[in-house]
Structures are given as C-alpha cells and as structure tokens.
Amino acid sequence: MSYRLFREPEPNENVVIAADPSEGGDRCAAVAKSKKHADSFLVYAARIDSAQFGYELNKMGKYVQKKTGIWPTIGVERNTGMATIVTLQNLNYQMLFR
C-alpha cells in the first residue's frame, strides 16, 4: 500500500496530518484528518526510509493545499522521526507542528 484516498478534500477545509515514521522493517504511516468532518480521507503506509518519508509527507501536504487552499499542519512522532522532521524542515514545509 502507499496512498489511499477515500474522498476529495473540500475548498477551505482545515486538515491535520499525523505521521508515524519507522525504523527497521516496520511501515511508515500517515493519515490526513479533516477538522470539519472528523474523518480520515487520505492514508499512507509504506516500508521506506524515515528521511524519504519526509518527502512523501511534503507531497501529501501539497496535495491537500492544492485542493483546500490551506496548508495542513503535519505532526510527526518524535521517537524515530528526526530524519523525517529534518527533511520537512529542509523542504521549508511551513506548517510543521512543534
């Protein structure tokens, strides 16, 4: 699995993306949640490097921004997520939860 879209996000819809990087054989996972509908409309899961996961999260954020006009806030779990966070910072992702 990589991306799975359950519905298209709406214009002006506020969204948050929760991200769980992994190390080893586990999958990195992310979910885009709507504040308006309280649903999960886009999910991502794949066995990739934690740093590469940052690029995938950046793509998710750009997709949501294009559809809604609002950059989603991305929250990354910090246990193993420093490579993911550094990648997002290097890409100048503007709505990174701290």
C-alpha positions as CSV (number, residue, x, y, z in Angstrom):
1,M,0.0,0.0,0.0
2,S,1.1,3.6,-0.4
3,Y,-1.6,6.2,-0.8
4,R,-5.3,5.5,-0.4
5,L,-7.8,8.3,-1.0
6,F,-11.3,7.9,0.4
7,R,-12.7,11.2,-0.7
8,E,-11.5,14.5,-2.2
9,P,-10.9,17.3,0.4
10,E,-13.1,20.4,0.0
11,P,-12.1,24.0,-0.5
12,N,-11.3,25.8,2.8
13,E,-11.3,22.5,4.7
14,N,-8.9,22.5,7.7
15,V,-6.8,19.4,7.8
16,V,-4.1,17.9,10.0
17,I,-1.7,15.1,9.0
18,A,-0.5,12.7,11.7
19,A,2.7,10.9,10.8
20,D,4.4,7.9,12.4
21,P,7.9,7.2,10.9
22,S,9.6,3.8,11.5
23,E,13.0,2.2,11.5
24,G,13.7,-1.3,10.6
25,G,11.1,-3.5,9.0
26,D,8.0,-1.5,10.0
27,R,6.0,0.7,7.8
28,C,5.9,4.5,7.9
29,A,2.3,5.6,8.2
30,A,0.4,8.9,7.9
31,V,-3.3,9.9,8.0
32,A,-4.9,13.2,6.8
33,K,-7.8,14.1,9.1
34,S,-10.5,16.7,8.5
35,K,-11.4,19.1,11.3
36,K,-14.7,19.8,9.6
37,H,-15.9,16.2,9.0
38,A,-13.8,14.5,11.7
39,D,-12.9,11.8,9.2
40,S,-9.7,10.3,7.7
41,F,-9.8,10.9,4.0
42,L,-6.3,10.1,2.9
43,V,-3.9,7.5,4.4
44,Y,-0.3,6.5,3.5
45,A,1.7,3.4,4.5
46,A,4.9,2.0,3.1
47,R,8.2,0.5,4.1
48,I,10.5,3.4,3.3
49,D,13.4,5.2,4.9
50,S,12.5,7.7,7.6
51,A,14.1,10.6,5.6
52,Q,12.3,9.6,2.4
53,F,9.0,9.6,4.4
54,G,9.5,13.4,4.8
55,Y,9.3,13.8,1.0
56,E,6.1,11.8,1.0
57,L,4.6,13.9,3.7
58,N,5.6,17.0,1.8
59,K,3.7,15.6,-1.2
60,M,0.6,14.9,1.0
61,G,0.7,18.5,2.3
62,K,1.0,20.0,-1.2
63,Y,-1.9,17.8,-2.4
64,V,-4.1,18.9,0.4
65,Q,-3.1,22.6,0.0
66,K,-3.9,22.4,-3.7
67,K,-7.4,21.1,-3.0
68,T,-8.3,23.1,0.0
69,G,-6.2,26.3,-0.3
70,I,-4.9,25.8,3.2
71,W,-1.6,24.1,4.2
72,P,-2.3,21.2,6.6
73,T,-0.4,21.0,9.9
74,I,1.9,18.0,10.0
75,G,2.6,16.4,13.3
76,V,5.5,13.8,13.3
77,E,6.0,11.3,16.1
78,R,9.4,12.1,17.6
79,N,10.6,8.7,18.8
80,T,12.2,7.8,15.5
81,G,11.1,10.8,13.4
82,M,14.0,13.1,13.5
83,A,15.1,12.3,9.9
84,T,11.6,12.9,8.8
85,I,11.4,16.2,10.6
86,V,14.8,17.4,9.3
87,T,13.7,16.5,5.7
88,L,10.5,18.6,6.1
89,Q,12.5,21.5,7.6
90,N,15.0,21.3,4.7
91,L,12.0,21.5,2.3
92,N,10.7,24.5,4.2
93,Y,7.4,23.0,5.0
94,Q,5.6,25.8,6.7
95,M,3.0,24.1,8.9
96,L,5.1,21.6,10.9
97,F,3.7,21.0,14.4
98,R,6.3,21.7,17.1
